[in-house]
């Protein structure tokens, strides 16, 4: 019975997302996955650090159905290939990555530092 409960709880969490380069795990701001929702208050870990013009990519463990990205509150146009999105680094600040999946949605947050080229 305990194993079943553990498996059900693991299945009810949102998929992880990572910023590259550096394989930086993005924090989860809020989410719904299946019939379970949450809004953990978690500080973002270390920032994704790149040089201006470098391609930033974020990979998801599950293929998203739609993605919206903003950096410092400004929408960013992204390219999507399978379960990965990418864009050229032009601005720095807080990132919000709002993703819809077949089973629910996740709002990821992170920090982006852009160094001069």
N, C-alpha and C positions, 0 to 999 in steps of 0.2 A: 504494500500500500504506500509506504514512504517513497519508494522508487517512482511510482506513478505520479505522486504529487510533485516530486522534483522534476520529472519530465514535463508535466503540464506547466509548471512555472517557467521552465526554460523556454518552452514554445511560445509563451505569452510575452516575451521581451522583444523590443525592436532590434533590427539588425544593426550591427556596428558599421561605421563609416570612417575612412581614413583619408587624410590629406597627404599628398605627395608633392615634393620630395620630403623625406624624413619619416614616413609612415606614422603620422600624428593622428591619434584617435580623436575624433570630434566628440564633444560632449552632447548629450541629448537634453534638449530643453523641455519638450513635451512630445507625447506620442499616444497613439492608439494602435493596437495590433490585435486583430481578431476582436474579441469582446472585452479586452483588458486595456485600460488607459492609465497613463501616469504623467506627472509633471515634476520630475525630480529637480531639485535645486542643486545643481552641481557646477562648480567653477570649471571653466575650460582649462585644459592642461596647457602644455607648452604651445607656442604659436608655430604655424607653418611659416618658415623663413625662406624667401626666394629673392632673386635679383629681378629688377624690373624687366618685363618682357618674357620671363621664364614661364613655361606652361605649368599651371597648377592643375592637379587632377585629384578627384575624389572618387574612390571606389566603394561600392556598396556590396554587401554580402548577398543581396537580392536585387534583381533587375527592377528599377523603378518604372512606374507608369508616367510620372511627370516630376519635374524638378524646377524649383525657382531658387536662384541664388542672389544674395545682396551682400555687398561689402561696404561698410560704413553707411548703410541704409540705401545705397544706390543699387538698382537692379543690374545684374551682370548677365550678358548673353553667354551661354555655355554650349559646348558641343557635347553630344551624348552618343556614346558607343556602348551598347550592351549595358553593363552595370557600372560604367565609369563615365564621369563628366569631366570636362576640362575647359580652361580658359587662360588667356595670357594675363600675367600679373601686371596691373597698371596702378592700382590703388591699394592702400593698406587700411586696416582697421578690423572691426568685428565682422565676422562672417555669419550669416544666417542661411542655412540650406534647408529649404522646405521640400520634403519629398513625399510623394504618394506612391504607395505600393499596392499590389492587388489586395493584400490583407489589411491595409491601414495606412497611416501616415506617421512621419517622424519629422520633428523640427530639430535639426542639428545646429550647434553653435561652435564657433572657434575663433581664433585670432590669426590674422594674416599680417606679416611684416614684410614689406617690400624694400629691399636695399637698392641704392642706385646701381644702374647697369655698369 
